[in-house]
Amino acid sequence: MFTGIVEKHVPVFEIISKPMAWRIWIANTWTDLGHGESIAVNGCCLTIAELRSDRIGFDVIKETLDKTNLGQLRSGDDVNVERALRVGDRLDGHFVQGHVDGTGKLVSVVKSKDEVRLTVQPPPELRKYLVHKGSVAIDGVSLTIAAVKGDTFEVALIPTTLELTTIGDRPIGWPFNLEADIVSKHIVAWLEARDVK
């Protein structure tokens, strides 16, 4: 479980294709990690498979590569990272599982002296979970939906988000990893199971 409060972004060192998985190596900037710990990488919950003083290795299977943007990463790309939530920690974002629901295409970026606003086009099956002022995780970043317009939604980025994450630097067309709010998903599933209109 995560909060969507990304701690930093770090570079991808190397990606190695292995049988059954890719080994993705990212920079290790922590001093107290343990083998088997979970880290959200661009919002995907990954398990540490190998740990070195300067890098962390994760095995990423085909299912994850196909359903997220991790399969598009290359050496030198930066990724957003967050360690798992500890019992007793403050919950500053919202509950984020690290289970990506799908990818959404970055449609536009509007930068002004007052704000940076992204417009994202989610896959059709996720639209029912995205509501004005609701929560969404984009590449692991907990954000509030500023507007829903047709088949897109908008988020406004604060300076801290721009500094600590990669999402303000992505090119048009980038497939953001999206995780809809867990509460929205459970409410919609409950209503649909009872055919409530």
matplotlib code that plots the C-alpha trace (Angstrom):
import matplotlib.pyplot as plt

x = [0.0, 1.2, 0.0, 0.9, 3.2, 6.2, 9.5, 11.7, 12.5, 15.6, 17.2, 16.9, 20.4, 19.8, 17.1, 18.0, 15.6, 15.6, 13.4, 9.9, 10.8, 12.8, 15.2, 14.9, 17.6, 17.1, 19.3, 19.4, 19.4, 18.3, 20.4, 17.9, 16.2, 15.8, 15.4, 11.8, 10.5, 7.9, 8.6, 6.2, 8.0, 5.9, 3.0, 3.6, 4.1, 7.4, 9.3, 13.1, 14.7, 18.3, 19.9, 23.2, 24.7, 24.1, 21.1, 17.9, 16.8, 13.1, 11.8, 8.9, 6.8, 5.0, 1.6, 3.1, 5.1, 1.9, -0.4, 1.9, 4.4, 7.3, 7.8, 8.6, 11.4, 15.0, 18.3, 18.6, 14.8, 13.7, 11.0, 8.9, 9.6, 7.8, 8.4, 5.5, 3.4, 4.3, 1.7, 1.4, 2.6, 0.6, -1.6, -0.9, -2.2, -4.8, -4.7, -2.8, -2.3, 0.3, -2.0, -2.2, -5.6, -4.4, -2.6, -3.9, -2.5, -1.2, -3.3, -2.1, 0.0, -1.0, 1.6, 0.9, 2.3, -0.4, -0.3, 0.6, -2.4, -2.4, -5.2, -5.2, -7.4, -8.0, -9.2, -13.0, -13.3, -11.7, -13.9, -16.6, -14.2, -12.9, -15.0, -14.4, -12.5, -11.9, -8.5, -6.4, -2.8, -0.8, 2.6, 2.3, 1.5, -1.7, -3.6, -7.0, -9.0, -9.6, -12.1, -13.7, -14.5, -15.9, -13.4, -10.6, -9.8, -7.5, -5.1, -3.3, 0.2, 1.7, 5.4, 6.4, 4.9, 6.8, 10.0, 9.8, 8.2, 8.5, 4.9, 5.3, 8.2, 6.5, 5.9, 2.5, 1.3, 3.1, 1.1, 0.7, 0.1, -3.3, -4.8, -8.3, -9.3, -9.9, -13.1, -14.6, -13.8, -15.4, -18.6, -19.0, -18.4, -21.0, -23.6, -22.9, -23.2, -26.7, -27.6, -28.3, -28.9]
y = [0.0, 3.5, 7.1, 8.5, 11.0, 10.3, 10.7, 11.4, 10.4, 8.4, 7.1, 3.7, 2.2, -0.8, -3.1, -6.8, -9.2, -12.5, -15.6, -14.9, -11.3, -8.1, -7.1, -3.4, -1.7, 1.8, 4.0, 3.2, 6.4, 4.8, 3.2, 1.0, -1.2, -4.9, -7.7, -8.4, -4.9, -3.2, 0.0, 1.8, 2.6, 4.9, 3.7, 0.0, -2.0, -3.9, -6.3, -5.9, -8.9, -7.8, -5.0, -3.4, -0.3, 1.8, 0.1, -1.8, -4.7, -5.7, -8.6, -7.3, -9.9, -9.7, -8.9, -5.7, -4.8, -5.0, -3.1, -0.3, 2.1, 0.1, -1.7, 1.6, 2.6, 2.8, 3.2, 6.9, 7.5, 8.8, 7.0, 8.1, 6.1, 5.7, 3.2, 1.3, 2.9, 1.9, 1.4, 4.6, 6.9, 9.9, 9.4, 12.5, 11.5, 8.7, 4.9, 3.7, 0.0, 0.1, -2.0, -0.1, -0.2, 0.9, 3.6, 7.0, 9.1, 12.6, 14.8, 18.3, 20.4, 24.0, 26.0, 29.5, 31.8, 30.4, 26.7, 23.6, 21.6, 18.2, 16.7, 12.9, 10.5, 7.4, 4.0, 3.8, 1.2, 3.6, 6.7, 5.7, 6.0, 9.5, 12.3, 16.0, 16.5, 12.7, 11.1, 9.4, 8.2, 9.1, 7.4, 6.9, 10.5, 11.1, 13.9, 15.6, 15.6, 19.3, 18.7, 15.9, 16.9, 14.3, 11.4, 13.3, 14.6, 17.3, 17.7, 20.8, 20.4, 22.3, 23.3, 20.5, 17.9, 19.4, 19.3, 15.8, 13.8, 13.3, 13.9, 17.5, 16.6, 13.8, 14.3, 14.5, 10.9, 9.5, 6.6, 7.5, 4.6, 5.2, 3.8, 4.9, 5.6, 2.3, 3.7, 4.6, 1.2, -0.6, 1.6, 1.2, -2.6, -2.9, -0.9, -2.8, -6.2, -5.1, -3.5, -0.2, 2.6]
z = [0.0, -0.9, -0.6, -4.0, -2.4, -4.6, -2.7, -5.7, -9.2, -10.1, -13.3, -14.8, -14.9, -17.1, -18.4, -19.0, -20.8, -19.0, -19.3, -17.9, -16.9, -17.5, -14.8, -14.4, -12.5, -10.9, -8.8, -5.1, -3.1, 0.2, 2.9, 4.7, 2.0, 2.3, -0.2, -0.9, 0.0, -2.2, -4.0, -6.4, -9.6, -11.8, -9.6, -10.1, -7.0, -7.6, -5.3, -4.8, -6.4, -6.1, -4.0, -4.5, -2.8, -6.0, -7.6, -7.1, -9.4, -10.0, -12.1, -14.2, -15.9, -19.3, -17.7, -16.1, -19.2, -21.3, -19.0, -17.9, -19.3, -17.7, -21.0, -22.7, -20.3, -21.5, -19.7, -18.6, -18.3, -14.9, -12.9, -9.9, -6.7, -3.4, -0.6, 0.9, 3.6, 7.1, 9.9, 11.8, 8.9, 8.0, 4.9, 3.0, -0.5, -0.8, -0.6, -3.7, -4.1, -6.9, -9.1, -12.3, -13.9, -17.4, -19.2, -20.2, -23.0, -22.3, -24.7, -23.8, -21.4, -20.7, -18.8, -17.6, -14.9, -12.5, -13.1, -15.2, -16.3, -17.9, -20.0, -20.0, -22.0, -20.0, -21.5, -21.7, -18.9, -16.4, -17.1, -14.7, -11.7, -12.6, -11.0, -10.5, -7.3, -7.0, -6.6, -9.2, -9.3, -12.4, -12.7, -9.0, -8.1, -6.0, -7.7, -7.5, -10.7, -11.6, -14.4, -16.4, -20.0, -22.4, -22.7, -20.9, -17.4, -16.2, -13.3, -12.1, -10.8, -7.9, -8.0, -5.6, -7.8, -10.8, -8.8, -7.3, -10.1, -13.8, -14.9, -15.9, -18.3, -20.2, -24.0, -25.6, -26.2, -23.1, -21.7, -18.0, -15.6, -14.1, -10.9, -10.1, -6.5, -4.6, -3.0, -6.3, -7.7, -4.8, -4.9, -8.7, -8.5, -5.6, -7.5, -10.8, -9.0, -7.8, -11.2, -9.4, -11.9]

ax = plt.figure().add_subplot(projection="3d")
ax.plot(x, y, z, "-o")
ax.set_aspect("equal")
plt.show()
